[in-house]
Amino acid sequence: MPNCCQFLIGERRFFLSSVSPMLLTALCLTTTCATNAQESPKTIKSIPRLTSQSAASPLTSVASSGNQISLNGRTLPGTWLQRPEKAGQVTTHLSDGAFRQLIGVNFLNSSSSARQPIQWFSSVTTPLILATKLLGAYRYLDITNFAQTSGWQIQTNGNTLVIATPKAQVTNIIQSQQSSDASVTPLQQARILVDLDRPTPWQVTQGLAIAKPQTPSSDPDTPTAKSTVPPNREWTITLDGIADPILIERYTPQPPPTPPTPPTLLPNLLKQLSPAIPTQPIPAAPAPEPLIQQVEVVKNQTIISLSVPFGLSPQVSTVPNPNRLIIDIRPDPLEERDITWAPGLRWRQHYVNLGTERFPVVWLEVNPRKFGLTLKPIWASLDGLAGTAPLIQTAQRYLAVAGINGGYFNRNNRLPLGAIRRNSQWLSGPILNRGAIAWNDSGQFYFGRLTLEETLITLNNQHLPILFLNSGYVQSGIARYTPAWGSTYTPLTDNEIILVVQKDQITNQLPGGKVGGTAVLIPQDGYLLTLRANATSAASQLPVGSRVSISSTTVPADFNRYPDIIGAGPLLVQNRQIVLDAKGEKFSDAFIAEKAIRSGICTTATGTLMITAIHNRAGGYGPTLAEHAQLMQQMGCVDALNLDGGSSTSLYLGGQLLNRSPNTAARVHNGIGIFLQPR
């Protein structure tokens, strides 16, 4: 997937996705457990490592648990546990992400974190209410009675929960138009009805853009016209059931007809001299793509492939009597939600209006003063700062309950391009005086544009500025690399001079050579200084054996008071006022004007923290930076910061992405994790 992270002037543009913010599908779970996941590592090597939940689970009163689900013979990722009850009975509990995404259950609004109303081929007015339990980094739902009523067979096999649901039949698939209004664009209100003989699990998955083959003109002098309409996007609806063969035949694509041989055209000798009468008819507008592209049965599953125009997405719901899956193709598919997920943690989503535009927003509201709820920076790599991973994977490795992607990075070398500080230790320094958020464990936050001023001081009182700390942003000057960078440093530019500093003394000077050349060990009791371009002349003032020290402070100084910092930018809102200055933070004109999916973080007047994902406006593209600032202000933000966006935008909660299908989310370098401390 193209990179969404635009970080410097001249870098590539945001990838524009037509992702629907409410439709979620394939679950990408890698259940993990680690000790001291909340502790900040003194070196990068103490980052929590991947281990299995079953091997190190702290859960008490649990008969068995695991992180795989076998659903009708297909093994899928998903956390589960069973608990012993009276009379030798056990209750079965699924993490809500697995239950919602693998089975197709709709979560309804709830003001109690201990109770979750659900709807699945059932009444919305009298929903079934499941008991919930927060354990580790997941919220588990007691599905015992639900499974029994649905006729499921459940057993365990080591780490795997084996679920077999009754065989189902897809009896009919009907496509209809919801509206006869001529002003409504084609398919804007299309509806597909899938009739079933009984309730059955279903999933919806967003795919890639569908490339349209171009038909070359029969006139060699006439160039092939390029479409100005964004391509359709593939969506698939998968049901655990077998479709009637008549349906498969009805929706089996026919081979395209062989085009007739174009007539031989005489050369138009006057074409260059005067306007010519067209020698061939003007082609009619192409017919719209069929919405239902194909229906097929694969391994006892019916797969319905859709071709959905840009700006539209499917909204899927279920009804009973008769059992039916309803697929509405809409420009506004987001379903509004307000769910108290845990004490101090609330999942919300709805549309926010800005003028005539409607933007779908998915967000988490966090009360950081709630006992046991803390925030920490998280990053992808196990062995240093170079590396990217899906946020869902990084969040699970740290055992974060929730999280959002953080700052910018270089997609090519996977290095950070902004501030990361955890428990008062700088992992990576800020760049370009860009916006950042700082906080402490008492629920206090600070927003501003951040610079780190580091100075190298010699015994004869020379002061040399250090411009960058553990950064992938490369410019002329002196940069510093500590053990947080990794065990070694490999030159990022040609002809660097590398100084090895141990216990405040320069112990070696090394030629860096070519980019990507010989790696240099970073001492555990010191750091490396890299002198680039014009700064190499300072090497003569820093001979081996010299004693040096470093002074370090932030500008503004208020940042010094906070142990945790994530930098991104631009800063959007301060003291309720929009303060957007993307030019001043050295973002490119293309980045400033781009309409793209956005991530953000802000605080409200009540001290609540919000982490937000704003997707494509109804029927169009996402917000510009100016629109993002207005939307955050309208949502009640007192201070707000733009985070990395586009395909990086990932909002995580309890093993699931709330705002998009995991297969559409790019790998990211870092993020902000939300943790629940054990009580």
C-alpha positions in Angstrom: 0.0 0.0 0.0 1.4 3.4 -0.8 2.9 5.4 2.0 0.7 7.8 3.8 3.4 9.5 5.8 4.4 12.8 4.2 7.2 14.1 6.3 9.2 16.7 4.4 8.9 19.2 1.6 9.0 17.4 -1.7 8.0 14.0 -0.3 5.3 12.0 -1.9 1.7 12.8 -1.5 -0.8 11.2 0.9 -2.4 8.0 -0.3 -6.1 8.7 -0.6 -8.3 5.8 0.4 -12.0 5.5 0.1 -12.1 3.4 3.2 -15.4 3.2 5.0 -14.8 4.0 8.7 -17.4 1.6 10.0 -16.9 -1.6 8.1 -14.4 -3.9 9.7 -13.5 -7.4 8.8 -10.4 -9.5 8.9 -9.1 -9.6 12.4 -5.3 -9.5 12.7 -4.7 -10.7 16.2 -1.4 -11.9 17.6 -2.2 -12.3 21.3 0.8 -11.5 23.4 1.8 -11.3 27.0 4.9 -9.8 28.6 6.1 -8.9 32.0 6.5 -5.3 33.0 4.9 -4.1 29.8 4.4 -0.7 31.4 8.0 -0.2 32.4 10.1 2.0 30.1 13.3 0.2 29.0 16.6 1.6 30.1 17.8 0.2 26.8 15.8 -0.8 23.8 16.4 -4.4 24.6 14.0 -4.4 27.5 11.0 -3.8 25.2 8.3 -6.5 25.9 9.0 -9.6 23.9 6.4 -11.7 22.1 5.2 -14.7 24.2 2.1 -16.7 24.2 -0.8 -15.9 26.5 -1.2 -19.5 27.6 2.4 -19.6 28.7 2.5 -16.5 30.9 -1.2 -15.7 31.5 -1.8 -13.9 34.8 -5.5 -14.7 34.6 -7.0 -16.4 37.7 -10.1 -18.6 37.8 -9.6 -19.6 34.2 -9.9 -23.2 33.1 -8.3 -22.7 29.7 -7.5 -19.9 27.3 -5.9 -19.3 23.9 -5.5 -17.1 20.9 -6.9 -19.1 18.0 -10.5 -19.9 17.0 -11.5 -22.7 14.7 -14.7 -21.6 13.1 -16.3 -24.3 11.0 -12.9 -25.8 10.2 -11.1 -22.5 9.5 -8.5 -21.5 12.0 -8.6 -17.7 12.7 -6.8 -15.5 15.3 -8.9 -14.5 18.3 -8.6 -14.5 22.1 -10.9 -16.6 24.2 -11.1 -18.2 27.6 -13.2 -20.6 29.6 -14.0 -20.3 33.3 -15.2 -23.0 35.7 -18.6 -22.6 37.3 -20.7 -24.6 39.7 -21.6 -28.3 39.1 -18.6 -28.8 36.8 -19.9 -26.4 34.2 -17.7 -24.0 32.3 -18.6 -20.7 30.6 -17.1 -19.6 27.3 -15.8 -16.0 26.7 -14.7 -14.4 23.5 -12.8 -11.1 23.2 -15.3 -8.6 21.8 -13.1 -7.9 18.7 -13.2 -11.6 17.6 -16.9 -11.9 18.4 -17.9 -8.8 16.5 -15.7 -9.3 13.4 -15.6 -13.0 13.0 -19.3 -13.7 13.7 -20.8 -10.4 12.4 -22.4 -9.4 15.7 -23.5 -5.7 15.9 -22.7 -3.9 19.2 -25.4 -1.5 20.4 -24.9 1.5 22.6 -24.2 0.9 26.3 -23.5 3.1 29.3 -22.2 0.2 31.4 -18.8 -1.4 30.8 -20.1 -4.6 32.5 -22.9 -5.2 30.0 -22.9 -5.2 26.2 -26.2 -5.3 24.2 -25.8 -7.0 20.9 -27.9 -7.7 17.8 -27.5 -10.7 15.4 -30.4 -11.8 13.3 -32.5 -10.5 16.3 -34.6 -7.6 17.6 -32.9 -4.2 18.1 -35.6 -3.1 20.5 -35.1 -6.0 22.9 -31.5 -6.9 22.4 -29.6 -9.8 24.0 -27.3 -8.4 26.7 -24.0 -10.2 27.4 -21.9 -9.9 30.5 -18.4 -8.5 30.0 -15.1 -9.0 31.8 -11.9 -7.0 31.5 -8.9 -9.3 31.7 -5.4 -8.2 30.6 -5.6 -6.1 27.5 -9.0 -7.5 26.3 -12.7 -7.3 27.1 -14.3 -10.7 27.1 -18.0 -11.4 26.4 -19.8 -14.4 28.0 -21.2 -16.1 24.9 -22.3 -19.4 26.7 -26.0 -18.8 26.5 -25.8 -17.1 23.1 -23.9 -20.1 21.6 -26.3 -22.6 23.1 -29.4 -20.8 21.8 -27.8 -20.5 18.4 -27.1 -24.3 18.3 -23.3 -24.0 18.3 -21.0 -26.8 19.3 -18.0 -25.6 21.3 -14.9 -27.5 22.5 -11.3 -26.7 23.2 -8.2 -28.2 21.6 -5.1 -26.7 23.4 -4.7 -23.1 22.3 -7.7 -23.3 20.0 -11.4 -22.8 20.7 -13.3 -25.0 18.2 -16.7 -23.7 17.2 -19.1 -25.5 14.8 -22.2 -23.6 13.8 -25.3 -25.3 12.2 -25.1 -25.7 8.4 -26.9 -22.8 6.7 -28.3 -22.3 3.2 -28.2 -19.0 1.2 -31.7 -19.3 -0.5 -31.8 -16.0 -2.4 -29.8 -12.9 -3.3 -31.8 -9.9 -4.5 -30.5 -6.5 -5.7 -32.8 -3.5 -5.6 -32.6 0.3 -5.8 -33.8 2.2 -2.7 -34.6 5.4 -4.4 -36.2 6.5 -7.6 -34.9 10.1 -7.2 -33.3 11.1 -10.5 -30.8 13.3 -8.6 -29.4 10.3 -6.8 -26.2 9.0 -8.4 -26.2 5.4 -9.7 -26.0 2.8 -6.9 -26.0 5.5 -4.2 -29.0 3.8 -2.5 -28.5 0.3 -3.8 -29.5 -2.6 -1.5 -28.7 -6.3 -1.6 -30.8 -8.7 0.3 -29.3 -12.1 1.2 -31.9 -14.6 2.4 -30.8 -17.4 4.8 -32.6 -20.4 6.2 -31.0 -19.7 9.6 -28.6 -17.3 11.3 -24.9 -17.8 10.4 -21.5 -16.1 10.9 -20.6 -13.5 8.3 -17.7 -11.1 7.6 -17.2 -8.1 5.3 -13.8 -7.2 3.8 -12.6 -4.2 1.9 -10.3 -5.0 -1.0 -8.2 -3.0 -3.5 -9.2 -0.6 -6.1 -10.4 -2.3 -9.3 -8.4 -1.4 -12.3 -10.4 -0.8 -15.4 -8.9 -2.0 -18.7 -8.6 0.8 -21.2 -9.9 0.3 -24.7 -7.5 1.9 -27.2 -8.9 4.1 -29.9 -9.2 2.7 -33.4 -7.7 5.9 -34.7 -3.9 5.8 -34.1 -3.8 9.6 -34.0 -6.4 9.8 -31.2 -4.9 9.1 -27.7 -6.7 6.8 -25.4 -8.7 8.9 -22.9 -7.9 8.5 -19.3 -10.7 8.2 -16.8 -11.1 11.0 -14.4 -13.4 9.0 -12.2 -11.8 7.2 -9.3 -11.9 3.4 -9.7 -14.4 1.2 -8.0 -13.3 -0.7 -4.9 -13.7 -4.4 -4.3 -15.7 -5.5 -1.2 -16.5 -9.1 -0.3 -19.2 -10.5 1.9 -18.5 -14.0 3.3 -21.1 -16.1 4.9 -20.9 -19.5 6.5 -23.4 -21.2 4.3 -23.9 -22.7 0.9 -25.6 -20.8 -1.9 -28.2 -22.4 -4.1 -26.6 -23.4 -7.5 -29.1 -21.1 -9.3 -27.6 -18.1 -7.4 -24.1 -19.0 -8.4 -25.1 -19.4 -12.0 -27.1 -16.1 -11.9 -24.0 -14.1 -10.7 -21.3 -16.0 -12.6 -19.6 -13.3 -14.8 -19.9 -14.0 -18.5 -16.8 -13.7 -20.8 -16.7 -10.4 -22.5 -17.9 -10.4 -26.1 -15.3 -10.3 -28.9 -15.2 -6.8 -30.1 -16.0 -6.3 -33.8 -13.1 -5.6 -36.1 -12.9 -1.8 -36.6 -13.2 -0.6 -40.2 -10.1 0.4 -42.0 -10.0 4.2 -41.9 -8.5 6.2 -44.7 -5.9 8.6 -43.5 -7.4 12.1 -42.9 -5.0 14.1 -44.9 -6.6 17.4 -43.9 -6.4 16.6 -40.1 -3.5 18.9 -39.7 -4.9 21.7 -41.7 -8.5 22.2 -40.7 -11.1 20.9 -38.3 -12.3 17.5 -39.5 -15.6 15.9 -39.3 -15.3 13.0 -36.9 -14.6 9.8 -38.8 -16.1 7.6 -36.0 -19.0 8.1 -33.6 -18.4 9.6 -30.2 -18.4 6.7 -27.7 -21.2 6.5 -25.3 -20.6 6.7 -21.6 -19.5 3.3 -20.3 -22.2 1.4 -18.5 -21.7 1.2 -14.7 -20.0 -1.9 -13.3 -22.4 -4.5 -12.0 -22.6 -4.2 -8.2 -22.6 -7.9 -7.7 -19.5 -9.2 -9.6 -19.7 -12.8 -8.6 -21.2 -15.3 -6.2 -19.2 -18.5 -5.4 -18.9 -21.2 -2.8 -15.5 -22.0 -1.4 -15.0 -24.4 1.4 -18.7 -24.3 2.6 -18.7 -20.5 2.5 -20.6 -18.3 0.1 -18.5 -15.3 -1.1 -20.3 -12.4 -2.7 -17.9 -10.1 -4.5 -19.0 -6.5 -5.0 -17.7 -3.6 -7.1 -18.5 -0.4 -5.2 -18.1 3.1 -6.7 -15.8 5.6 -5.1 -17.4 7.5 -2.3 -19.8 4.7 -1.4 -19.4 1.8 1.0 -21.5 -1.1 2.2 -23.4 -0.9 5.5 -24.3 -4.4 6.6 -27.1 -5.4 9.1 -29.2 -8.4 9.9 -32.9 -9.0 10.6 -34.9 -12.1 11.8 -38.1 -13.6 10.4 -37.0 -14.2 7.7 -33.3 -14.4 8.5 -31.7 -11.9 6.2 -28.4 -10.0 5.6 -29.1 -6.5 4.4 -26.3 -4.8 2.4 -26.9 -1.1 1.8 -24.5 0.8 -0.5 -24.3 4.3 0.9 -22.2 7.4 0.9 -22.7 7.6 4.7 -22.3 4.0 6.0 -21.0 4.9 9.5 -23.3 3.6 12.2 -23.4 5.8 15.3 -22.1 4.3 18.5 -21.6 5.3 22.1 -20.2 2.4 24.1 -18.7 2.6 27.6 -16.0 -0.1 27.0 -14.2 0.1 30.3 -14.2 2.4 33.3 -12.8 5.7 31.9 -12.7 4.5 28.3 -15.6 5.2 25.9 -15.9 4.2 22.2 -17.8 6.7 20.1 -18.5 7.3 16.4 -20.8 9.6 14.5 -20.8 12.2 11.7 -19.6 15.7 12.4 -20.9 18.4 10.1 -18.7 21.1 8.7 -20.8 23.4 6.5 -22.5 21.2 3.9 -19.9 18.4 4.4 -20.4 15.4 6.7 -17.3 13.7 8.1 -17.4 10.3 9.8 -15.4 10.4 13.0 -14.5 7.3 15.2 -12.9 8.2 18.5 -12.1 7.0 22.0 -12.6 9.2 25.0 -10.2 8.5 27.8 -10.3 9.8 31.4 -6.6 9.7 32.3 -7.4 10.4 35.9 -9.3 7.2 36.3 -7.4 4.8 38.5 -5.2 2.4 36.5 -5.5 4.1 33.2 -2.2 5.4 31.7 -0.8 6.4 28.3 2.7 5.5 26.9 4.5 5.8 23.6 4.9 2.5 21.8 7.0 1.6 18.8 7.4 -1.3 16.4 10.9 -2.6 16.7 12.1 -5.2 19.1 15.8 -4.3 18.8 16.0 -0.6 18.1 14.2 2.3 16.4 14.4 1.1 12.8 11.2 -0.8 12.0 7.5 -0.7 11.2 4.6 -3.0 12.0 0.8 -2.8 11.9 -0.4 -0.9 14.9 -2.6 -3.8 15.9 0.5 -5.9 16.3 2.5 -3.3 18.2 -0.4 -2.5 20.6 -0.8 -6.2 21.4 2.9 -6.7 22.0 2.9 -4.0 24.6 -0.5 -5.3 26.0 -2.1 -1.9 25.3 -5.8 -1.9 25.8 -6.2 0.8 23.2 -4.1 3.1 21.0 -3.6 5.2 17.9 -0.8 5.6 15.4 1.7 8.4 16.3 4.3 10.4 14.5 5.9 10.5 11.1 8.6 8.2 9.8 10.6 7.4 6.6 8.8 4.6 4.9 11.9 3.5 3.0 14.4 3.1 5.9 11.7 2.8 8.6 13.3 5.4 10.8 11.5 8.0 13.0 11.0 11.6 12.0 9.9 13.2 15.2 9.9 13.2 18.9 9.4 10.0 21.0 10.1 10.2 24.7 9.0 7.6 27.3 9.5 7.8 31.0 11.8 10.8 30.6 14.1 9.0 28.2 14.4 10.4 24.7 14.1 7.7 22.1 14.1 10.1 19.2 14.4 13.9 19.1 11.9 16.4 17.5 12.5 17.9 14.1 11.6 21.2 12.4 9.9 22.8 15.5 6.8 20.7 14.8 3.8 20.1 17.0 3.9 17.6 19.9 1.9 16.4 22.8 3.5 15.8 26.3 1.9 14.2 29.3 2.4 12.6 32.7 0.8 9.8 34.7 -1.4 12.3 36.6 -3.5 13.1 33.6 -1.9 16.4 32.7 -1.1 17.3 29.1 0.8 20.0 27.2 0.6 20.8 23.5 3.0 23.0 21.6 5.7 23.2 18.9 8.7 21.5 20.2 12.5 21.9 19.7 15.2 20.0 21.6 18.4 22.1 22.1 21.4 19.8 22.8 24.9 21.3 23.0 28.2 19.4 23.1 30.5 21.1 25.6 34.3 20.5 25.7 36.7 21.1 28.6 38.0 24.3 27.0 34.3 25.5 26.9 33.6 25.1 23.3 29.9 24.8 22.5 28.9 22.8 19.5 25.1 22.4 18.7 23.8 18.9 18.3 20.9 19.2 15.8 19.4 15.8 15.9 19.0 12.9 18.3 18.3 9.3 17.1 16.6 10.7 14.0 16.1 9.6 10.5 16.0 13.2 9.4 19.4 13.8 7.9 21.0 17.3 7.4 24.4 18.9 7.6 25.5 19.2 11.2 26.1 17.0 14.3 23.7 14.2 15.2 23.8 11.9 18.2 22.9 8.2 18.4 22.4 6.5 21.8 21.7 2.8 22.6 18.0 3.5 22.1 18.8 3.6 18.4 19.9 0.0 18.5 23.1 -1.9 18.9 24.8 -0.3 15.9 24.7 2.7 13.7 25.1 2.5 9.9 26.0 5.8 8.1 23.0 7.6 6.6 25.1 10.0 4.4 28.4 9.7 2.6 31.7 10.7 4.3 30.5 11.1 7.8 33.0 11.3 10.7 31.9 9.2 13.6 33.0 9.9 17.1 32.7 7.2 19.8 31.9 8.7 23.2 32.2 6.5 26.3 31.8 7.7 29.9 31.9 11.3 28.6 35.2 10.8 26.8 35.9 10.5 23.1 37.5 7.1 22.6 37.6 6.9 18.8 37.2 8.7 15.5 36.1 6.7 12.5 35.5 7.5 8.8 31.9 6.7 8.0 32.5 5.9 4.3 29.5 5.3 2.0 25.9 5.4 2.9 24.8 2.0 4.3 28.4 1.0 4.7 30.1 -0.5 7.8 28.0 -0.5 11.0 29.6 1.0 14.1 28.8 -0.3 17.6 27.0 2.1 19.9 28.5 1.9 23.3 26.1 1.0 26.1 27.9 3.5 28.4 27.9 6.3 25.9 26.8 7.3 22.4 28.0 8.2 18.9 28.4 11.6 17.4 28.1 11.8 13.6 29.6 14.8 11.9 28.0 15.4 8.4 28.9 17.7 5.5 30.2 21.1 6.8 30.3 19.8 10.4 33.2 17.4 9.6 35.5 20.3 10.1 34.8 20.2 13.8 36.6 16.8 14.1 39.9 18.5 14.6 38.5 20.2 17.7 37.4 16.9 19.2 40.5 14.6 19.3 40.5 11.2 20.9 40.8 11.5 24.6 38.8 14.7 24.9 36.4 15.0 27.8 32.9 16.2 26.7 29.5 16.8 28.3 26.0 17.5 26.9 23.5 20.1 28.0 19.9 19.4 26.9 16.7 21.4 27.2 13.4 21.7 25.4 11.9 24.9 23.8 9.5 25.8 25.2 10.8 24.7 28.6 7.3 23.5 29.7 8.0 20.2 27.8 10.8 19.4 30.2 8.3 18.8 33.0 6.6 15.9 31.1 8.1 12.4 31.0 6.2 11.2 27.8 6.1 13.0 24.5 5.0 12.1 20.9 5.7 14.6 18.1 3.9 14.8 14.8 2.2 18.0 13.5 1.0 20.3 12.6 -0.4 21.8 15.8 -4.1 22.4 15.2 -5.7 24.0 18.2 -4.4 25.7 21.3 -6.5 27.2 24.1 -9.6 26.6 21.9 -8.2 28.7 19.0 -7.1 27.3 15.7 -3.3 27.9 15.4 -2.6 25.8 12.3 0.7 26.9 10.7 1.7 24.0 8.5 4.1 26.2 6.5 5.9 27.2 9.7 6.3 23.5 10.6 7.9 22.9 7.2 5.1 20.8 5.6 4.9 20.9 1.8 2.1 22.7 -0.1 0.8 19.4 -1.4 0.6 18.0 2.1 -1.3 21.2 3.3 -3.8 21.1 0.5 -4.3 17.3 0.4 -7.7 15.8 1.3 -6.9 12.7 3.3 -7.9 10.5 6.2 -6.6 12.0 9.4 -5.6 10.9 12.9 -5.7 13.3 15.8 -5.3 13.7 19.6 -6.8 16.4 21.8 -7.9 17.3 25.3 -11.3 18.8 26.2 -12.3 21.4 28.8 -13.1 18.6 31.3 -9.6 17.1 30.9 -10.8 14.2 28.8 -8.4 12.9 26.2 -9.7 12.1 22.7 -7.9 10.0 20.1 -9.7 10.4 16.8 -9.8 9.0 13.2 -11.6 11.1 10.6 -12.3 9.4 7.3 -13.6 10.4 3.9 -16.5 12.8 3.9 -19.8 11.4 2.7 -19.3 10.9 -1.1 -15.8 12.3 -1.3 -12.3 12.5 0.1 -11.1 13.2 3.7 -10.5 16.6 5.3 -7.7 19.0 4.6 -5.5 20.1 7.5 -7.7 23.3 7.8 -10.8 21.2 7.9 -9.2 18.9 10.4 -8.5 21.8 12.7 -12.1 23.0 12.4 -13.5 19.6 13.1 -11.4 19.1 16.2 -12.4 22.5 17.5 -16.0 21.7 16.8 -15.8 18.5 18.8 -14.8 20.5 21.8 -11.0 20.2 21.7 -9.2 22.8 23.8 -5.8 21.7 22.4 -5.3 19.4 19.4 -2.5 17.9 17.4 -2.6 16.3 13.9 -0.9 12.8 13.9 0.4 10.8 10.9 -2.6 10.1 8.6 -3.7 8.5 5.4 -3.3 4.7 5.4 -1.4 5.0 8.7 -4.6 6.1 10.5 -5.4 3.2 12.9 -7.6 3.4 16.0 -7.1 0.2 18.1 -9.2 -1.2 20.9 -9.0 -4.6 22.6 -7.6 -6.6 19.6 -9.5 -4.8 16.8 -9.2 -1.7 14.6 -12.3 0.4 15.1 -12.0 2.6 12.1 -11.0 0.4 9.2 -10.3 -3.1 7.9 -6.9 -4.2 9.2 -5.9 -5.2 5.6 -6.2 -1.5 4.5 -4.0 -0.2 7.3 -0.3 0.5 6.6 2.5 -0.5 8.9 3.6 2.4 11.2 6.6 3.2 13.2 5.1 4.3 16.5 1.9 5.1 18.4 0.3 6.0 21.7 -0.8 3.1 23.8 -3.5 3.2 26.5 -3.0 0.8 29.4 -5.1 -0.5 32.2 -3.0 -1.3 35.3 -4.0 -4.3 37.3 -6.2 -3.5 40.3 
